[in-house]
Each structure stands twice: as structure tokens, then as C-alpha cells.
Amino acid sequence: MDTVYEVQTRFIFDRWENCWTIDDKELETFNSIEEAQAEIDDAISTSPEGDATQSDYRIVETSKGGK
């Protein structure tokens, strides 16, 4: 299987989940760490000041077609 990356968001009690979606349906994955980081950077820059920081997100390597 091909390696892809997903962006996971931290929730309460240090639970992590991939909630990046395409049209609110399919979970989105990225072909490179750089693409995933660009999505994180965009989310941080467009959130209200102080609402999101780098520590709210992580990049996880996964396989295309499932975890």
C-alpha cells in the first residue's frame, strides 16, 4: 500500500482524530508531510487568534485505503 499522511486534531483527554474531510464525507489524506503541514498552517492562520496552535494538530503516517 502507498504511504500517505493524515492530519489529526487533539480533543479533550488527549484523544486524537482525523477530522479533515473532503466535502464532509471522505477523510482526507495527503501525499507528503509538507502538504499536511500546509493544511495545518492554513487552519491556524484562519482561526480566531489563539483558538488553534500547532500543538492542536499532528501528522500521522498511514496507508492509503485504511489505517
C-alpha positions in Angstrom: 0.0 0.0 0.0 1.1 3.6 -0.6 2.1 5.7 2.3 0.0 8.8 2.9 -0.3 11.2 5.8 -3.3 12.4 7.8 -3.7 15.4 10.0 -5.2 14.6 13.4 -6.8 17.1 15.7 -6.4 16.9 19.5 -9.6 16.6 21.5 -10.2 16.6 25.2 -8.3 14.0 27.3 -5.6 13.8 24.6 -7.8 11.9 22.2 -6.6 12.4 18.5 -8.8 12.0 15.5 -8.6 12.7 11.8 -11.4 15.2 11.0 -10.1 16.6 7.8 -12.7 15.7 5.2 -13.5 16.2 1.6 -17.0 17.6 1.2 -17.8 16.4 4.8 -17.8 12.8 3.7 -14.4 11.2 2.8 -11.5 11.5 5.2 -8.7 13.5 3.5 -5.1 12.2 3.4 -2.0 14.0 2.0 0.8 12.7 -0.2 3.5 14.4 1.8 4.3 15.8 5.2 4.7 19.2 3.6 1.1 19.1 2.2 -0.2 18.1 5.6 1.7 20.8 7.3 0.4 23.4 4.8 -3.1 22.4 5.8 -2.3 22.8 9.5 -0.7 26.2 8.8 -3.8 27.3 6.9 -6.1 26.2 9.7 -4.0 28.1 12.3 -3.8 31.2 10.3 -7.5 31.4 9.6 -8.7 30.6 13.1 -9.5 33.4 15.6 -6.4 34.5 17.4 -5.3 32.0 20.0 -8.0 29.4 19.1 -5.7 26.9 17.3 -2.0 26.3 17.8 0.5 23.8 16.3 0.1 21.6 19.4 -3.6 21.0 18.5 -2.6 19.0 15.4 -0.3 16.2 14.5 0.7 14.5 11.3 0.5 10.7 11.2 1.8 8.3 8.6 -0.8 5.8 7.4 -1.5 3.6 4.4 -3.8 4.5 1.6 -7.0 2.6 1.8 -7.2 2.3 5.6 -5.4 2.7 8.9 
